[in-house]
Amino acid sequence: MAIKNKRLKFLRGSTYTFDVSDSTLGTNPLKFTADSGATEYTSGITLTGTQGQSGASLEFVVPLDAPNNLNYYGGDVGNIDDGSTTIADYTYDTVTFDTGTANPNNMHWKPDGTKVYILTQASAGEVLEINLSTPWDLSTATDSGSPWSGFISQASLGGYGLHASTDGTKFYIMNFDNDVIYQYNLSTAWDISTASYANKSYDFGSGGYNTFEFNPTGTKIYVHDGTDDVIETHTLSTAWDISTASYDGASSDFDHTVGTSMTTTLGITFSPDGTSFFVMAYQPTSIQGDIYQWDLTTPYDLSTASLTNNTLNVHNEDGDPVDIQFSIDGTKLYM
């Protein structure tokens, strides 16, 4: 019944709206199934109106635990895949933005793609706020002209790693010299000039930690331990409150699964739906700016990761790659 025909790609956690007012859907309504039609799949689906009648719409908020493949049927029959990101599919589009500063270390994008924040070591350490008139299009980027250096008294020149809460009211910077991450509150969301130290921090311990990432809910933080060459998972008992973090004992040896030590792992990130994990590695003698991909059977759970054959070498585009991040729809990769 549910044959593979027109293929759609959805991302877990994203919302899609279908116009189901066409009269043909009155007798063949749009439905989803995970088992070739034996059972209708209804998780995350909300119907407004009656299919086949004017104004009818169907909203699908793709659950984080949605199956990798769903079939849809009704007026047409087809297949939806999980929208997973394959790193080998990306190609360089030659679009760049010159920060005009020395040693840019890390970046963080606002979820709507209208701002990107860049941590640099210029002038003893600054965070640049870059505005984009067209979301996710670097060719439309302009510097706000108001760099922020309020983290200097905590992170100094060791500032490495940059992240923000999903609502833009909190920023986090790690001090590479002492392996401590610091939290800053913004009185105006996404306006870095309004940031101030929240008097909250978390000490990862001695391990040469140099990059970190949060899950979307702010309850997990993942950090690279450069001494033991592992990615550790730490849990926050209060979302986005770094002072409530604690090591949950989980660590994943991503470095050695590719056959070499990646002590210079400089960037880690997840696909937008959390089902893939990526490591930017650089070793002058063996790894020349390679991005490696692991797939996760449970989103954001590194214990379920398995190495894929998908890699991307970016050495020709950037001889000294540092950080990586995807656009919210997974169609663009930035470094």
C-alpha positions in Angstrom: 0.0 0.0 0.0 2.7 2.5 1.0 5.1 2.4 -1.9 8.1 4.6 -2.1 7.3 7.3 -4.6 7.8 11.1 -3.9 10.4 11.4 -1.1 10.2 14.1 1.5 12.9 14.9 4.1 11.9 16.1 7.5 14.0 17.2 10.6 13.1 16.0 14.0 11.9 18.9 16.2 10.7 20.9 13.2 7.2 21.9 12.3 5.6 21.4 8.9 2.1 22.5 7.7 0.2 20.9 4.9 -2.7 22.5 3.0 -5.2 19.6 2.9 -8.1 21.6 1.5 -8.0 19.9 -2.0 -11.3 18.1 -2.6 -9.6 14.8 -3.5 -8.5 14.5 0.1 -12.1 14.3 1.2 -12.2 10.7 0.2 -8.4 10.0 0.5 -7.2 12.0 3.5 -3.5 12.5 4.1 -2.2 10.1 6.8 1.1 8.8 8.0 2.2 5.3 8.9 5.4 3.6 10.2 4.4 0.1 9.3 3.1 0.2 5.7 -0.4 1.2 6.6 -1.3 -1.3 9.4 -1.4 1.5 12.0 -1.8 5.2 11.5 1.0 7.3 12.9 -0.5 10.3 14.8 2.3 11.6 17.1 2.8 15.3 16.7 0.0 15.7 14.1 -2.8 18.2 14.5 -5.6 18.6 12.0 -7.5 21.9 11.7 -10.8 21.7 9.9 -11.9 18.8 7.7 -9.6 17.4 5.0 -11.0 18.1 1.5 -12.8 21.3 2.7 -11.7 24.9 2.4 -9.2 26.2 5.0 -8.2 22.7 6.2 -4.6 22.3 7.3 -2.5 19.6 8.9 0.4 20.5 11.2 3.2 17.9 11.8 5.6 18.7 14.7 8.1 15.9 14.1 8.8 14.2 17.4 12.4 13.8 18.5 11.8 10.0 18.8 10.1 9.7 15.4 11.1 6.6 13.4 13.7 6.9 10.7 11.2 6.2 8.0 7.5 7.1 7.7 5.2 6.5 4.8 2.4 8.9 3.9 -0.7 8.1 1.9 -3.9 9.7 0.7 -4.1 11.7 -2.5 -0.5 10.5 -3.2 1.6 7.8 -1.8 5.3 8.2 -0.8 8.0 8.0 1.7 9.5 10.4 4.3 13.0 9.8 5.6 14.5 11.1 8.8 16.2 14.1 7.3 19.6 12.9 8.6 22.6 14.9 7.8 25.4 13.3 5.8 28.6 15.3 6.1 30.0 13.9 2.8 27.2 15.6 0.8 28.4 19.2 1.6 30.3 21.2 -0.9 32.0 24.6 -0.5 29.9 27.5 -2.0 32.8 30.0 -1.8 30.8 32.4 0.5 32.8 33.8 3.3 32.9 36.6 5.9 36.1 38.3 7.0 35.9 39.0 10.8 38.8 41.5 10.4 40.3 40.2 13.7 43.0 37.9 14.8 42.5 34.3 15.8 38.7 33.7 15.7 38.1 30.7 17.9 34.5 29.8 18.1 31.1 30.8 16.9 27.4 30.5 17.8 24.4 31.2 15.6 21.1 32.6 16.6 18.5 29.9 15.8 16.8 32.1 13.1 20.1 32.7 11.3 20.0 36.5 11.6 23.0 36.7 13.9 26.3 34.9 14.5 28.6 35.5 17.4 32.3 35.0 17.0 34.8 34.6 19.9 38.2 36.0 19.0 41.5 36.7 20.8 41.7 40.2 19.3 42.4 43.0 21.8 42.9 40.4 24.6 39.6 38.7 23.8 36.3 39.8 22.3 32.9 38.5 21.2 31.8 40.0 17.8 28.1 40.3 17.1 27.5 39.9 13.3 24.1 40.7 11.8 22.7 39.1 8.6 20.0 40.9 6.6 19.2 37.5 5.0 19.1 34.6 7.4 22.1 32.2 7.1 23.5 34.1 4.1 27.0 35.2 5.0 27.2 37.5 1.9 24.7 39.8 3.8 26.7 39.8 7.0 27.8 43.1 8.7 29.6 43.6 12.0 27.5 45.4 14.6 30.7 47.4 15.5 30.2 46.8 19.2 32.6 43.9 20.3 32.0 42.7 23.9 34.9 41.8 26.1 33.2 41.5 29.5 34.4 38.0 30.0 38.1 39.0 30.2 38.2 39.0 34.0 37.1 35.4 34.0 38.3 33.8 30.8 41.2 36.2 29.8 43.1 35.1 26.8 42.1 31.5 27.5 38.6 32.1 26.2 37.6 29.1 24.1 34.2 27.7 23.3 31.1 29.8 22.9 27.4 28.9 23.3 24.1 30.5 24.1 20.8 29.3 25.5 18.0 28.9 22.9 16.3 32.1 24.0 19.4 34.2 23.9 19.3 35.3 27.5 22.4 33.4 28.6 25.9 33.0 27.1 28.7 30.6 28.1 32.5 30.9 27.6 35.1 28.4 28.7 38.6 29.3 29.9 41.0 26.9 28.3 43.7 27.7 30.8 41.7 26.5 33.9 39.0 24.3 32.4 36.2 26.4 33.9 33.1 27.4 32.0 31.4 30.8 32.9 27.8 31.9 32.5 26.7 35.4 31.5 23.2 36.8 31.5 21.8 39.2 28.9 19.2 41.7 30.0 18.1 42.0 26.3 18.0 38.6 24.5 20.7 38.3 21.8 22.2 41.7 22.5 25.7 40.8 23.6 26.3 44.4 24.8 23.9 43.8 27.6 25.8 40.7 29.0 27.1 40.6 32.5 28.7 37.8 34.6 26.1 35.8 36.4 28.5 34.7 39.1 28.0 31.1 38.0 30.6 28.7 36.7 31.5 25.1 36.5 34.9 23.5 36.8 35.3 20.5 34.5 38.6 19.5 36.2 42.0 19.1 34.7 41.8 17.8 31.2 42.8 20.4 28.6 39.1 21.0 27.7 38.8 23.1 24.6 35.3 22.9 23.1 31.8 22.2 24.3 28.2 21.9 23.1 24.8 21.9 24.7 21.7 19.9 23.9 18.6 22.0 22.9 17.0 21.8 26.3 20.1 23.0 28.2 20.2 19.9 30.4 23.3 18.3 28.9 26.7 19.7 28.1 29.3 17.8 26.0 32.9 18.7 26.3 36.2 17.4 24.7 38.8 16.2 27.2 42.1 16.8 25.4 44.1 14.8 28.0 42.2 11.5 27.7 40.9 12.2 24.2 37.2 11.6 25.0 34.0 13.5 24.8 32.4 13.7 28.3 28.7 14.2 29.1 27.7 16.4 32.0 24.1 16.9 33.3 22.5 20.2 34.5 19.8 19.6 37.1 18.4 23.0 36.3 18.3 23.8 32.6 20.8 26.4 31.4 22.1 26.9 35.0 25.8 26.0 34.6 26.3 26.0 38.4 24.0 22.9 38.6 26.2 20.8 36.3 27.8 17.5 37.3 29.7 14.8 35.5 27.4 11.8 35.0 30.3 9.5 34.3 29.6 9.1 30.6 32.5 9.5 28.2 32.8 8.4 24.6 36.2 7.7 22.9 35.5 9.3 19.5 39.1 10.2 18.9 40.6 6.7 18.7 37.7 5.1 16.8 39.1 6.8 13.7 42.5 5.2 14.2 44.4 8.1 15.6 44.5 10.5 18.5 42.7 13.8 17.9 44.1 15.9 20.8 43.5 18.9 18.6 39.7 18.3 18.4 38.6 21.9 18.0 34.9 21.7 17.0 32.0 19.4 18.0 28.4 19.7 17.0 25.2 17.7 16.5 22.9 17.6 13.5 19.8 19.8 14.1 17.8 16.8 15.2 20.5 15.3 17.4 20.8 12.0 15.4 24.3 12.6 14.2 27.4 13.9 15.9 30.4 15.6 14.2 34.0 16.2 15.2 36.3 18.6 13.6 39.9 17.3 13.9 43.3 18.6 13.0 46.7 17.0 13.3 49.4 18.4 11.0 51.0 15.0 10.5 47.9 12.9 10.0 44.6 14.7 9.9 44.3 17.7 7.7 41.1 19.4 8.7 38.7 16.4 8.6 35.2 16.3 9.9 34.0 12.9 11.1 30.4 11.8 11.5 28.8 9.4 14.0 25.1 8.4 13.9 23.1 8.1 17.1 20.2 5.7 17.6 19.0 7.9 20.4 19.2 11.7 19.8 21.9 13.5 21.8 22.9 10.2 23.6 26.6 9.7 22.7 26.5 6.2 24.2 24.4 5.2 21.2 26.9 6.6 18.6 28.5 4.5 15.8 31.1 5.8 13.4 30.0 6.2 9.8 32.1 6.2 6.6 31.1 9.8 6.0 33.9 12.4 6.2 34.6 15.8 4.8 38.0 17.3 4.4 38.0 21.1 4.6 41.8 21.7 4.6 41.7 23.3 1.1 39.1 25.9 2.2 40.6 26.5 5.7 44.1 25.6 6.5 43.5 26.1 10.2 39.8 25.0 10.9 38.5 25.6 14.3 34.7 25.3 14.8 31.7 23.9 13.0 28.0 24.5 13.2 24.9 23.8 11.0 22.0 26.0 10.0 18.8 25.0 11.8 17.5 23.1 8.7 20.8 21.3 8.2 21.4 22.6 4.6 24.4 24.8 5.5 27.6 24.1 7.4 29.8 26.9 8.8 33.3 26.9 10.1 
